[in-house]
């Protein structure tokens, strides 16, 4: 029986093998994704992001428990887009989720970046499709930090939780630049700390300034303690309220369409690069081109523009 | 007089304008880079990277002072590839370098990522060319953290200093995966701390395991205190010894050739993408493609592969 068929029947070993294919860019990966694609589109995808140390994994752990209580199967993709320095932390965070390790209704997988075109966001999108086709009801995509790549990864989610903690200090100001836009719900973790109210006020201030008109949720800033579980039930409830809101407004469908468009862009870019490299004899000619640059006989943009124009002329003149 | 001519004459306002052109992908940027390219290739490019809080900016500051004492003009490009969360820290770090702000022989510029194709490494490469053509003897490229993008940015340097501090703990293990490879010299900052010897031993152990055969420098691990200046003269001396070593061995020339090859790859990818998007009427057809995916009538890889094959056939049949 085919790998695709096994995935669709929810076979855990097939799912794990597919994840490895995605990470390693296996030559049959594209066909596999195409085969399972008709069975995708049923899962809800949650993105959880925030700075290192915000307690994202503990929060994820708590949310998994809530989902399991309501009988939903949960897949978790933990994405570490970049920093080799956080290797130790990831391992520790993952271990915290091991209470679900023996639960057949929970699948946890870490994915690292390999620097391919399409990158980690593309791989995450394919991994989400595998879990979706395999019948997981909720797929949680969790990132390690918050950077450009993490923002791209969050583009794979239907709803994004931005997790913050007291003590970020002035850095809340930096949030204004790009990160606040991707959050649907803002979770202040470690809310039992004295300075938790301050960060809540700051987040609400930033939200109020920029999103007063189109703020979909009445109460998008939630105080929790992931460690003790305080506020998690409320958060879980708000999350579903928000999902219902964006489902009925059409925002959810639009997000999913935008995501498909983004995927097409990524695929096209990768295909096109491979293709024209082939037609330009890129690798064979590269040494002589470098020699022309190194000796300053040609300039980089001029050289490449010239070669590509010639290629097109050649292709169209045939 | 042209912008390129002003840059080559070292005009600071022209340099600053060129940097803005690079950041904003100004339409005349490519022509500008091509015009100054014949005047490039004289500067030595240092890369300084390491985890946040390692003291990279303070170290850079100290090295600038040494370079200025020896009469060299120094350009600094501070690259923040991603994290909006470190916004506050960057500002603080930059301010520390302000003692050089009134020195005409020092030019400091921060560059943020804009997510273009070629990305921050491509922009950094172009910024290096501007400072090189403008007559800066030493160009220091400093990154904020250490991730995949920072590793790419370090590909623009002739020599890379990896800055570490005591207290990284188990995370030194994570260094094995990718980051150690990019370092030429390993600088242990805050060497006056009790646990500094431990990290030095760990780095040397990792180096010894992986690089015993081709370790170019006799003493690649240096202990400094960027704050007090302790060990900086030795580091500065080692840096020049290492540069002489790789210059006479041919490694430096090979690195510069590899860098030019990488730039050609990046330019080719960007050009080709723009071109085929045009020929595919990508933007006009995108909505109908998304509709086919959303209704599961087509699959993403199959759809895109089919369209690109048709395009090539179309172009070659004409």
HADDOCK unambig.tbl for C-alpha pairs under 7 A between the chains (distance, minus, plus):
assign (segid A and resid 30 and name CA) (segid B and resid 301 and name CA) 5.99 0.50 0.50
assign (segid A and resid 34 and name CA) (segid B and resid 299 and name CA) 5.04 0.50 0.50
assign (segid A and resid 34 and name CA) (segid B and resid 300 and name CA) 6.67 0.50 0.50
assign (segid A and resid 34 and name CA) (segid B and resid 301 and name CA) 6.41 0.50 0.50
assign (segid A and resid 34 and name CA) (segid B and resid 302 and name CA) 6.69 0.50 0.50
assign (segid A and resid 37 and name CA) (segid B and resid 299 and name CA) 6.06 0.50 0.50
assign (segid A and resid 38 and name CA) (segid B and resid 296 and name CA) 5.35 0.50 0.50
assign (segid A and resid 82 and name CA) (segid B and resid 147 and name CA) 4.57 0.50 0.50
assign (segid A and resid 82 and name CA) (segid B and resid 148 and name CA) 5.02 0.50 0.50
assign (segid A and resid 83 and name CA) (segid B and resid 146 and name CA) 5.91 0.50 0.50
assign (segid A and resid 83 and name CA) (segid B and resid 147 and name CA) 4.21 0.50 0.50
assign (segid A and resid 83 and name CA) (segid B and resid 148 and name CA) 6.78 0.50 0.50
assign (segid A and resid 84 and name CA) (segid B and resid 147 and name CA) 6.66 0.50 0.50
assign (segid A and resid 84 and name CA) (segid B and resid 174 and name CA) 5.40 0.50 0.50
assign (segid A and resid 84 and name CA) (segid B and resid 175 and name CA) 6.25 0.50 0.50
assign (segid A and resid 84 and name CA) (segid B and resid 177 and name CA) 6.50 0.50 0.50
assign (segid A and resid 85 and name CA) (segid B and resid 171 and name CA) 5.71 0.50 0.50
assign (segid A and resid 85 and name CA) (segid B and resid 174 and name CA) 5.63 0.50 0.50
assign (segid A and resid 85 and name CA) (segid B and resid 175 and name CA) 6.47 0.50 0.50
assign (segid A and resid 86 and name CA) (segid B and resid 171 and name CA) 6.84 0.50 0.50
assign (segid A and resid 87 and name CA) (segid B and resid 171 and name CA) 6.58 0.50 0.50
assign (segid A and resid 87 and name CA) (segid B and resid 174 and name CA) 5.46 0.50 0.50
assign (segid A and resid 88 and name CA) (segid B and resid 170 and name CA) 6.50 0.50 0.50
assign (segid A and resid 88 and name CA) (segid B and resid 171 and name CA) 5.58 0.50 0.50
assign (segid A and resid 88 and name CA) (segid B and resid 174 and name CA) 6.99 0.50 0.50
assign (segid A and resid 146 and name CA) (segid B and resid 83 and name CA) 5.93 0.50 0.50
assign (segid A and resid 147 and name CA) (segid B and resid 82 and name CA) 4.58 0.50 0.50
assign (segid A and resid 147 and name CA) (segid B and resid 83 and name CA) 4.08 0.50 0.50
assign (segid A and resid 147 and name CA) (segid B and resid 84 and name CA) 6.51 0.50 0.50
assign (segid A and resid 148 and name CA) (segid B and resid 82 and name CA) 4.86 0.50 0.50
assign (segid A and resid 148 and name CA) (segid B and resid 83 and name CA) 6.58 0.50 0.50
assign (segid A and resid 170 and name CA) (segid B and resid 88 and name CA) 6.55 0.50 0.50
assign (segid A and resid 171 and name CA) (segid B and resid 85 and name CA) 5.82 0.50 0.50
assign (segid A and resid 171 and name CA) (segid B and resid 86 and name CA) 6.91 0.50 0.50
assign (segid A and resid 171 and name CA) (segid B and resid 87 and name CA) 6.70 0.50 0.50
assign (segid A and resid 171 and name CA) (segid B and resid 88 and name CA) 5.58 0.50 0.50
assign (segid A and resid 174 and name CA) (segid B and resid 84 and name CA) 5.52 0.50 0.50
assign (segid A and resid 174 and name CA) (segid B and resid 85 and name CA) 5.62 0.50 0.50
assign (segid A and resid 174 and name CA) (segid B and resid 87 and name CA) 5.38 0.50 0.50
assign (segid A and resid 174 and name CA) (segid B and resid 88 and name CA) 6.73 0.50 0.50
assign (segid A and resid 175 and name CA) (segid B and resid 84 and name CA) 6.27 0.50 0.50
assign (segid A and resid 175 and name CA) (segid B and resid 85 and name CA) 6.42 0.50 0.50
assign (segid A and resid 177 and name CA) (segid B and resid 84 and name CA) 6.42 0.50 0.50
assign (segid A and resid 257 and name CA) (segid B and resid 290 and name CA) 6.25 0.50 0.50
assign (segid A and resid 257 and name CA) (segid B and resid 294 and name CA) 6.70 0.50 0.50
assign (segid A and resid 260 and name CA) (segid B and resid 290 and name CA) 6.08 0.50 0.50
assign (segid A and resid 261 and name CA) (segid B and resid 286 and name CA) 6.71 0.50 0.50
assign (segid A and resid 261 and name CA) (segid B and resid 290 and name CA) 5.85 0.50 0.50
assign (segid A and resid 264 and name CA) (segid B and resid 300 and name CA) 6.44 0.50 0.50
assign (segid A and resid 264 and name CA) (segid B and resid 304 and name CA) 6.85 0.50 0.50
assign (segid A and resid 267 and name CA) (segid B and resid 301 and name CA) 6.90 0.50 0.50
assign (segid A and resid 267 and name CA) (segid B and resid 304 and name CA) 6.89 0.50 0.50
assign (segid A and resid 268 and name CA) (segid B and resid 304 and name CA) 6.21 0.50 0.50
assign (segid A and resid 269 and name CA) (segid B and resid 273 and name CA) 5.82 0.50 0.50
assign (segid A and resid 272 and name CA) (segid B and resid 272 and name CA) 6.92 0.50 0.50
assign (segid A and resid 272 and name CA) (segid B and resid 273 and name CA) 6.55 0.50 0.50
assign (segid A and resid 273 and name CA) (segid B and resid 269 and name CA) 5.61 0.50 0.50
assign (segid A and resid 273 and name CA) (segid B and resid 272 and name CA) 6.70 0.50 0.50
assign (segid A and resid 286 and name CA) (segid B and resid 261 and name CA) 6.74 0.50 0.50
assign (segid A and resid 290 and name CA) (segid B and resid 257 and name CA) 6.26 0.50 0.50
assign (segid A and resid 290 and name CA) (segid B and resid 260 and name CA) 6.11 0.50 0.50
assign (segid A and resid 290 and name CA) (segid B and resid 261 and name CA) 5.86 0.50 0.50
assign (segid A and resid 294 and name CA) (segid B and resid 257 and name CA) 6.69 0.50 0.50
assign (segid A and resid 296 and name CA) (segid B and resid 38 and name CA) 5.37 0.50 0.50
assign (segid A and resid 299 and name CA) (segid B and resid 34 and name CA) 5.04 0.50 0.50
assign (segid A and resid 299 and name CA) (segid B and resid 37 and name CA) 6.06 0.50 0.50
assign (segid A and resid 300 and name CA) (segid B and resid 34 and name CA) 6.65 0.50 0.50
assign (segid A and resid 300 and name CA) (segid B and resid 264 and name CA) 6.46 0.50 0.50
assign (segid A and resid 301 and name CA) (segid B and resid 30 and name CA) 5.99 0.50 0.50
assign (segid A and resid 301 and name CA) (segid B and resid 34 and name CA) 6.38 0.50 0.50
assign (segid A and resid 301 and name CA) (segid B and resid 267 and name CA) 6.91 0.50 0.50
assign (segid A and resid 302 and name CA) (segid B and resid 34 and name CA) 6.67 0.50 0.50
assign (segid A and resid 304 and name CA) (segid B and resid 264 and name CA) 6.86 0.50 0.50
assign (segid A and resid 304 and name CA) (segid B and resid 267 and name CA) 6.90 0.50 0.50
assign (segid A and resid 304 and name CA) (segid B and resid 268 and name CA) 6.22 0.50 0.50
assign (segid A and resid 315 and name CA) (segid B and resid 315 and name CA) 6.02 0.50 0.50
assign (segid A and resid 315 and name CA) (segid B and resid 316 and name CA) 4.96 0.50 0.50
assign (segid A and resid 316 and name CA) (segid B and resid 315 and name CA) 5.07 0.50 0.50
assign (segid A and resid 316 and name CA) (segid B and resid 316 and name CA) 5.35 0.50 0.50
assign (segid A and resid 316 and name CA) (segid B and resid 318 and name CA) 5.75 0.50 0.50
assign (segid A and resid 317 and name CA) (segid B and resid 318 and name CA) 6.83 0.50 0.50
assign (segid A and resid 318 and name CA) (segid B and resid 316 and name CA) 5.88 0.50 0.50
assign (segid A and resid 318 and name CA) (segid B and resid 317 and name CA) 6.79 0.50 0.50
assign (segid A and resid 318 and name CA) (segid B and resid 318 and name CA) 6.79 0.50 0.50
